[in-house]
Amino acid sequence: MSYVFLVIAVVCFGFQFVVTKIYQKYAGVTFFATCLFCTGVGAVSAFLFLCLNKFRWTVTPFSAAMAAVFSVCLAASVYVGILAMSGGKVAVFTLFIMLGGMLLPFLYGAIFLRERVGVWRWIALVLMVGALILPCLERKREKNTWLFYLLCVLAFFLNGAGSIVSKAHQVSVHAVPTFDFMISVFVCMTLLGGVLCVPAYLLRKKRGVPSCAVPELAATQESPRPRYGLAVLGMLGYALCSSVGNCTQLLGARNLPAVLLFPVITGGTVILSALFGRIFFGEKIHAFVWTGIVATLVATCLFLF
């Protein structure tokens, strides 16, 4: 059953990047739009988990602290992702953020949890790192600046930190049930986004503030009039993907080691995001990308040994 949870998590995380791009496209990339996104996603996700948990919610000081840290990492990665994807490809950003979600918890599991890491998994790790770097080597035709890659690096560390926190909570003797933990995470995310909405709204109303939080990135993108109906659909879609994806990942983390769980999620999400980017946004998949996808498939299979 743990492997079923793993597959569901991969599909959800793949679609998560698609709906984030949709929200960014139709709501803009202002700080206020991002705070509103986090508030809405957190509220909807918390309600969904409350329903799944039959409106019961257990909170302990340990779980609350871990949930708060996890929510900060999640909200920050969402903000960075919306900014980055306004000036770059979904597939490239996914490579960075998923590499962080794999490499950092892999090292955490091997070093601090003393999980068994066989020679095939070390080979797979090296192969996957190379596979994730390959698509970044293609010659860029658009004017992506150094700022886009800086945001990708930030996403690398934020996603890795969030994955480590979730794994650390799940293996702790002080852990609360998965649904209770996710309720706490999304309640914290709602509060964080709601509090930041006030100064973000005032900043938006201030004269002279550009409509885009990172104009250097948005300079290469069209700036259509906001379409809030489609933006709300993107928000709801992200909430559903995030809720189901994080839940199934945490359920899988109970029985699967970190050195297997996170690399498989990374490989599957990278493959799906590249395909989704082509299908939904017309992003071209060049030779470097195809080579990376094939290498990622091989590496993912090696992690099963």
C-alpha positions as CSV (number, residue, x, y, z in Angstrom):
1,M,0.0,0.0,0.0
2,S,2.9,2.3,0.7
3,Y,3.9,2.2,-3.0
4,V,0.3,3.2,-4.0
5,F,0.6,6.2,-1.8
6,L,3.9,7.0,-3.5
7,V,2.4,6.9,-7.0
8,I,-0.5,9.2,-6.0
9,A,1.9,11.7,-4.4
10,V,4.0,11.8,-7.6
11,V,0.9,12.5,-9.8
12,C,-0.3,15.2,-7.4
13,F,3.0,17.0,-7.2
14,G,3.3,16.9,-11.0
15,F,-0.1,18.7,-11.4
16,Q,0.9,21.1,-8.5
17,F,3.3,22.9,-10.8
18,V,0.7,23.2,-13.5
19,V,-1.9,24.8,-11.3
20,T,0.7,27.1,-9.8
21,K,1.6,28.3,-13.3
22,I,-2.1,28.8,-14.1
23,Y,-2.5,31.0,-11.0
24,Q,0.6,33.0,-11.8
25,K,-0.6,33.6,-15.3
26,Y,-4.1,34.8,-14.4
27,A,-3.5,36.5,-11.0
28,G,-0.1,38.1,-11.6
29,V,3.0,37.9,-9.5
30,T,2.5,40.6,-6.9
31,F,3.3,39.9,-3.2
32,F,-0.4,40.4,-2.4
33,A,-1.5,37.8,-5.0
34,T,1.0,35.3,-3.5
35,C,-0.1,35.9,0.1
36,L,-3.8,35.6,-1.0
37,F,-2.8,32.3,-2.7
38,C,-1.2,30.9,0.5
39,T,-4.2,32.0,2.6
40,G,-6.7,30.4,0.3
41,V,-4.7,27.2,-0.2
42,G,-4.1,26.9,3.5
43,A,-7.8,27.4,4.4
44,V,-9.1,25.0,1.8
45,S,-6.5,22.3,2.6
46,A,-7.1,22.6,6.4
47,F,-10.8,22.2,5.8
48,L,-10.3,19.1,3.6
49,F,-8.1,17.4,6.2
50,L,-10.6,18.3,8.9
51,C,-13.3,16.5,6.9
52,L,-11.0,13.5,6.3
53,N,-10.2,13.4,10.0
54,K,-13.9,13.6,11.0
55,F,-13.4,17.1,12.5
56,R,-11.0,15.9,15.1
57,W,-7.7,17.7,15.6
58,T,-4.9,16.7,17.9
59,V,-2.1,19.2,18.6
60,T,1.0,18.8,20.7
61,P,3.8,21.4,21.3
62,F,6.2,19.3,19.2
63,S,3.8,18.8,16.3
64,A,2.8,22.5,16.4
65,A,6.4,23.6,16.2
66,M,7.2,21.2,13.4
67,A,4.0,22.2,11.5
68,A,4.9,25.9,11.8
69,V,8.4,25.3,10.4
70,F,7.0,23.1,7.6
71,S,4.3,25.8,6.7
72,V,6.9,28.5,6.5
73,C,9.0,26.4,4.1
74,L,5.9,25.5,2.1
75,A,4.6,29.1,1.8
76,A,8.1,30.4,1.0
77,S,8.6,27.8,-1.8
78,V,5.2,28.7,-3.2
79,Y,6.1,32.4,-3.3
80,V,9.5,31.7,-4.9
81,G,7.8,29.3,-7.4
82,I,5.3,31.9,-8.5
83,L,8.0,34.5,-9.0
84,A,10.4,32.1,-10.8
85,M,7.8,30.6,-13.2
86,S,6.8,34.1,-14.4
87,G,10.2,34.2,-16.1
88,G,11.2,30.6,-16.8
89,K,10.1,27.2,-17.8
90,V,8.1,24.9,-15.4
91,A,10.5,22.0,-16.2
92,V,13.6,23.9,-15.3
93,F,12.2,25.2,-12.0
94,T,10.9,21.7,-11.2
95,L,14.4,20.3,-11.6
96,F,15.8,22.6,-8.9
97,I,13.0,22.3,-6.4
98,M,12.7,18.6,-6.7
99,L,16.4,18.0,-6.6
100,G,16.4,19.8,-3.2
101,G,13.5,17.7,-2.1
102,M,15.5,14.6,-2.9
103,L,19.1,15.3,-2.2
104,L,18.8,17.0,1.3
105,P,16.5,14.4,2.9
106,F,18.5,11.6,1.2
107,L,21.6,12.8,3.0
108,Y,19.6,13.4,6.2
109,G,18.3,9.8,6.1
110,A,21.8,8.4,5.4
111,I,23.7,10.5,8.0
112,F,21.3,11.2,10.8
113,L,18.8,8.3,10.6
114,R,21.5,5.8,9.6
115,E,19.3,4.3,7.0
116,R,20.9,1.7,4.8
117,V,22.2,3.0,1.5
118,G,23.5,0.3,-0.9
119,V,25.9,0.8,-3.8
120,W,23.0,0.9,-6.4
121,R,21.4,3.8,-4.6
122,W,24.6,5.8,-4.5
123,I,25.0,5.1,-8.3
124,A,21.3,6.1,-8.8
125,L,21.9,9.3,-6.8
126,V,24.8,10.3,-9.0
127,L,22.9,9.4,-12.1
128,M,19.8,11.4,-11.0
129,V,21.8,14.5,-10.1
130,G,23.3,14.4,-13.6
131,A,19.9,13.8,-15.1
132,L,18.5,16.8,-13.3
133,I,21.3,19.1,-14.3
134,L,21.3,18.1,-18.0
135,P,18.2,20.1,-19.1
136,C,19.8,23.2,-17.6
137,L,22.6,23.0,-20.1
138,E,20.4,23.7,-23.1
139,R,21.0,27.1,-24.8
140,K,18.4,29.5,-23.6
141,R,16.6,31.6,-26.2
142,E,14.5,33.7,-23.8
143,K,16.1,36.4,-21.6
144,N,16.1,34.6,-18.3
145,T,18.2,36.5,-15.9
146,W,20.5,35.4,-13.0
147,L,17.5,36.2,-10.7
148,F,15.5,33.3,-12.1
149,Y,18.3,30.9,-11.2
150,L,18.7,32.5,-7.8
151,L,15.1,31.8,-7.1
152,C,15.5,28.2,-8.3
153,V,18.4,27.8,-5.8
154,L,16.2,29.2,-3.0
155,A,13.5,26.7,-3.9
156,F,16.1,23.9,-3.8
157,F,16.9,24.6,-0.1
158,L,13.3,25.4,0.9
159,N,11.8,22.2,-0.5
160,G,14.7,20.2,0.9
161,A,14.2,21.7,4.4
162,G,10.4,21.0,4.3
163,S,11.0,17.4,3.3
164,I,13.4,16.9,6.2
165,V,11.0,18.4,8.7
166,S,8.1,16.2,7.5
167,K,10.3,13.1,7.7
168,A,11.6,14.1,11.1
169,H,8.1,14.5,12.4
170,Q,6.9,11.2,11.1
171,V,9.7,9.1,12.6
172,S,9.5,10.8,16.0
173,V,7.9,9.1,19.0
174,H,6.1,12.5,19.6
175,A,4.5,12.6,16.2
176,V,0.7,13.0,16.0
177,P,-1.3,11.2,13.3
178,T,-0.8,12.3,9.7
179,F,-4.1,14.1,9.2
180,D,-3.7,16.0,12.5
181,F,-0.2,17.1,11.5
182,M,-1.4,18.3,8.1
183,I,-4.3,20.3,9.6
184,S,-1.7,22.1,11.8
185,V,0.5,22.7,8.8
186,F,-2.3,24.3,6.7
187,V,-3.7,26.3,9.7
188,C,-0.3,27.8,10.2
189,M,0.0,28.5,6.5
190,T,-3.4,30.2,6.5
191,L,-2.5,32.4,9.5
192,L,0.9,33.3,7.9
193,G,-0.7,34.2,4.6
194,G,-3.5,36.1,6.3
195,V,-1.2,38.2,8.4
196,L,1.0,39.1,5.5
197,C,-2.0,40.0,3.3
198,V,-2.4,43.3,5.2
199,P,1.0,44.8,4.5
200,A,1.0,43.2,1.1
201,Y,-2.3,44.9,0.2
202,L,-1.0,48.3,1.5
203,L,2.1,47.8,-0.6
204,R,0.0,47.1,-3.7
205,K,-2.0,50.3,-3.1
206,K,1.1,52.4,-2.7
207,R,1.7,54.5,-5.7
208,G,4.8,53.7,-7.7
209,V,4.9,50.0,-6.7
210,P,5.2,47.9,-9.9
211,S,2.5,45.3,-10.7
212,C,5.1,42.6,-10.7
213,A,7.2,41.8,-7.7
214,V,10.2,40.9,-9.9
215,P,9.9,43.1,-13.0
216,E,13.2,41.7,-14.5
217,L,11.5,38.3,-14.8
218,A,8.2,39.5,-16.0
219,A,9.7,41.7,-18.6
220,T,9.8,38.7,-21.0
221,Q,6.2,37.7,-20.3
222,E,2.9,39.0,-21.5
223,S,0.9,40.8,-18.8
224,P,-2.8,40.0,-19.5
225,R,-5.6,41.5,-17.5
226,P,-6.1,39.5,-14.3
227,R,-8.8,36.8,-14.7
228,Y,-9.7,36.0,-11.1
229,G,-12.1,33.2,-11.9
230,L,-9.4,31.1,-13.5
231,A,-7.0,32.2,-10.7
232,V,-9.4,30.8,-8.1
233,L,-9.5,27.5,-10.0
234,G,-5.8,27.4,-10.0
235,M,-5.8,28.1,-6.2
236,L,-8.4,25.3,-5.6
237,G,-6.5,22.9,-7.8
238,Y,-3.2,23.6,-5.9
239,A,-5.0,23.0,-2.6
240,L,-6.3,19.7,-3.8
241,C,-3.0,18.5,-5.2
242,S,-1.0,19.8,-2.2
243,S,-3.4,18.2,0.3
244,V,-3.5,14.8,-1.4
245,G,0.2,14.8,-2.3
246,N,1.5,15.7,1.1
247,C,-0.9,13.3,2.8
248,T,0.1,10.3,0.7
249,Q,3.8,11.2,1.0
250,L,3.5,11.3,4.8
251,L,1.6,8.0,4.8
252,G,4.3,6.5,2.7
253,A,7.0,7.9,4.9
254,R,5.8,5.7,7.8
255,N,7.0,2.5,6.1
256,L,9.4,3.6,3.4
257,P,13.0,4.9,4.1
258,A,13.9,8.5,3.2
259,V,16.6,7.2,0.8
260,L,13.9,5.5,-1.3
261,L,10.9,7.8,-0.7
262,F,12.2,11.1,-1.8
263,P,14.3,10.0,-4.8
264,V,11.3,8.2,-6.3
265,I,9.0,11.2,-5.8
266,T,11.7,13.4,-7.3
267,G,12.2,11.3,-10.4
268,G,8.5,10.8,-11.1
269,T,7.6,14.5,-10.5
270,V,10.4,15.7,-12.8
271,I,9.2,13.4,-15.6
272,L,5.5,14.4,-15.2
273,S,6.3,18.1,-14.9
274,A,8.3,18.1,-18.2
275,L,5.4,16.3,-20.0
276,F,2.8,18.6,-18.4
277,G,4.8,21.7,-19.4
278,R,4.8,20.5,-23.0
279,I,1.1,19.6,-22.9
280,F,-0.4,22.6,-21.1
281,F,2.1,25.4,-21.8
282,G,3.7,24.3,-25.1
283,E,7.2,24.2,-23.6
284,K,9.6,22.5,-26.0
285,I,11.4,19.4,-24.8
286,H,14.9,19.4,-26.3
287,A,17.5,16.7,-26.5
288,F,19.0,17.6,-23.1
289,V,15.6,17.3,-21.5
290,W,14.8,14.0,-23.1
291,T,18.2,12.7,-22.0
292,G,17.6,13.8,-18.5
293,I,14.2,12.2,-18.4
294,V,15.6,8.8,-19.6
295,A,18.4,9.0,-17.1
296,T,15.9,9.9,-14.3
297,L,13.8,6.8,-15.2
298,V,16.9,4.6,-14.9
299,A,18.0,6.2,-11.7
300,T,14.5,5.8,-10.2
301,C,14.5,2.1,-11.0
302,L,17.9,1.7,-9.4
303,F,16.6,3.1,-6.1
304,L,14.3,0.1,-5.8
305,F,17.3,-2.2,-5.3
